[in-house]
């Protein structure tokens, strides 16, 4: 008797239904395409150069001195003390190292642990779009519901009425990224005061992603939302050394905030990674204390030179460019040089001109059409890398 194969009772994909809509990260997709075609990779936001050698040496000392077992789950004491010192020194915010700071395996894990620790099913989270791509995915994992406020090219100004219209009785968190990836926007004090007022009026928690806090240009100022009146006790602030010290692969991030919000993030973190690499934490404690004002001034100046160079190159090539006031990303309109959408443009740019950029429509949910005529370029690269990219971009001028 011939046996019959049973029909599958579920979708052939093994990916859970919460994550299935998100597919493969656009960063991985574009980096793979760049590698296949030998393109200059201005898509993914990691430097093609090393951070300070002294920080590497601090990690080597920690490795060789036996700092290789589990660290304290909330973070090594030397690192949380350095974080508290830096937060007070740079922004005037005081946090208790042992109860108001938690260290994560990068700020992306911090976002995940914070949202998983704070949200119940059907809670609502306000997200500003274009967003960092992990935000809606983690909201979905938590069983919560995203509500989007769209910021529009070229100035990405906040519309107060649109923000207020997204608040409902189920709203629990506003997630703010400033300086903002992918726009390069630095929220103004006036915009932050609007967000703070909405949080206070509706008793909302603010989760702030501030990983580019030291990378602001011209007359822009990074103002932590937690520093505004009534906001310290309702704000959980995320940051990282990966961007500031050019060690994105080390994945050392943290959150600062009042104890009840830090405890919520820790409640998830202890079951996600439990602890972060101990010798790398030791090195980043050294970085925070020994690479402060002088290092940060040079850091900003070098990145501003890179920004100015890439903005000028894109403009010469025919792009409509918005000049970022923070981060290391530029959003540029390509309508004068290409007729298709952003995904088609990104593929064409790699295959025909050997430069990789990110198609940003994947960073929108409510209004993806806002991103379909834009491309995101990263300038966290050596000047010689940017110069080679500029030569290739010049060939596509209309």
C-alpha angles and dihedrals in degrees: 000000000000114000118224121224111241117243113247111260094207139042111287090242116092091204113111117251092248093062101030094088092059099059121182118346111262088227092062091043095053095042090053090050091048091051092049092054100034091243127166102257111228090148109081117056103237127112121248089215137065128259123236114320091222090065091052089051090052089055091048091051090051092049092049095045094059101261089141107112131085113306123218105290093239092046140284112296094237090054098045089047090051091048091052090048093049095046091053094043097049103032108014093243117138122208132173106245096217102043107021102047132064126182121220138188090263131323090277090064087044091057090049096046092044095051093042090050095046105039134078124195112289094014110138127234124196112222127185113223137251084052139180102269098240094063101078092037092057092043086056092049089054090053090241130133125245122220115194132217109192120218111200133220133281104024099013090212119182115249106212094199092052090051093049091048091060095058116100136164089271096054111119108158139033111201112206126186113194126190079035131227120233100013102049087227120152109203111236123236089251091054091047091051089055091052091046091051091052090049093050095044094051099032093243131165117237117214108192125196105204102162091133093048093128096042105082128132143208110355095336118128127199107226113187110226088223089065094065120094114284094003106098092076094050101038129090108191123202126202141156143201093222095085098035097048100029096244100119091153093062093066101208112159137148148186129229123195146107115320097254092056094043089050089054092053091045091051088066098032092060089062098037103053102338092206140011127236105294101209092048090051089053091052093049091052086059091046094054094050101038102035102053131119101356093043093047093050091054090043092056094044093051092048093046089056089051091048093050092048095051094042090053092047092051092048091051090050091057102262124139102235132198108204109232118228092198145010122039099274135100124199113206134180114232100188092117094055106034135030103206133075127281096271092050090046093050092051092046092049091054099042099039104030106021098237124117123212133164121256101225102201086094087066091064129072106166097037111019090160087073089069101039094089095043138080129197119223125189119216098188088115139106113278089244089056091051091046091054090047091050091054090055094044091052089065092066099054111133 
